Amino acid sequence: MDKKRWSEDNPICLSASQPIILRRPMRTYCSREFRLIKQKNRMARLIAFREALREAMSEEMRRDPNVFLMGEEVAEYNGAYKVSQGMLDEFGPKRIIDTPIAELGFTGIAVGAAQNGLRPIVEFMTWNFAVLALDQILNTASKMLAMSGGQISCPIVFRGPNGSAGQLGAQHSTAFESYYANIPGIKVISPSNPYDAKGLMKSAIRDNDPVMFMESEVMYGDKGEVPEGEYLIPIGKADVKRQGRDVTIVSYNKMMKVALGAAAELEKEGISAEVIDLRTIRPLDWHTIVESVKKTNRLVIVEEQWPMCSVSSEIAYRIQKEAFDYLDAPIRRITAADAPLHYAPNLVAAALPDVPRTVKLVKEVMYLQK
């Protein structure tokens, strides 16, 4: 059903950056009853990343009584990162549910609820803790549709902060996009700004497959333009955040700040970089990357994953397979160091991608320096 929703023949995919106004209930939300509206005419306010997520969840809970939120401290404490602030007051304790510190247990409850017609949103205080619930995610949520012969779906959203947030040590600093992207039957979303976060969260809640929604702890306070009206962003469509002609830089989540920062620095030296935000890791929109590489002939990937079996590994394979004849230089990437992240701030800085090293890498693929 999802392929039919977001196929290239569907008119709502003509511009992934444009929002969609809802006209009908969930079962027809991708029908012709929708119309595209111009983004520039709808941007009216600056709100924080956490507020965009809260708006998305609250709007979907008002629209659909089957949607509910559960997780550690989401109710009485208003969320560990205040994403769910005020939601308990509006929706009550039966729909905003505080759980024990038992990820496997409450994930199992949510998965069972999803298979019986509800649409849970499960907040993990960090995706590092979600490894305790991997049995339910991998062996039940992702496989049930296939094991039931298409009879039992699992419409559920797992969300929370992902990756490094500074000096939190190795056990709280892993980026998990590539882990979950390796699992058939689930979708992986990793937004970089409030606008994308809201539109993608609403689409994730309405999706009939399990969705891993990767946020960033250090981005919850970031502000961006978000429309007053309702809109959806299709899952599986990357977005060109900056047009360019000399090199393509691909990234996602908070590493988009590095990619855009590098593009700004390169512009000062007359190098025009096109910057693509993947937004969705699975399904991966490699078509948008191919079209960009056909124009720029060079590709650099910036990500927070460890290098082995990473998102950039898959992108590099896809692009060399589909656009090899357009490449004027080898595909290059900058990732996190191939080691657990240490606590010391100097080691954190050394382990993660940054603007100067990204600029240097772009100049290398352009043969401007060694």
Protein Blocks (a to p, Z undefined) as FASTA:
>chain_A
ZZmmmgmklmklmpmkbccddfbdfklmmbmkbccddfklmgcbdcdfklmmmmmmmmmm
mmpmkbccedehklmnnpaklmmgoklmmnopmlmccddddfklmmmmmmmmmmnopacd
dddfbfklmmmmmmmmmmmmmmmmmmnnomaccddddeddedjebjnojklmccfklmmm
mpghiacdddfbfklmmmmmmmmmmpcbdcdddddfklmmpccdddfbdcdddehiacdf
bgcfkbccddehjllmmmmmmmmmmmmnopacddddfkpabdcdfklmmmmmmmnopacd
ddfbdfbhpfklmmmmmmmmmmmmmpcbdcdddddddbdddfblklmmmmpccfklmmmm
mmmmnopaZZ
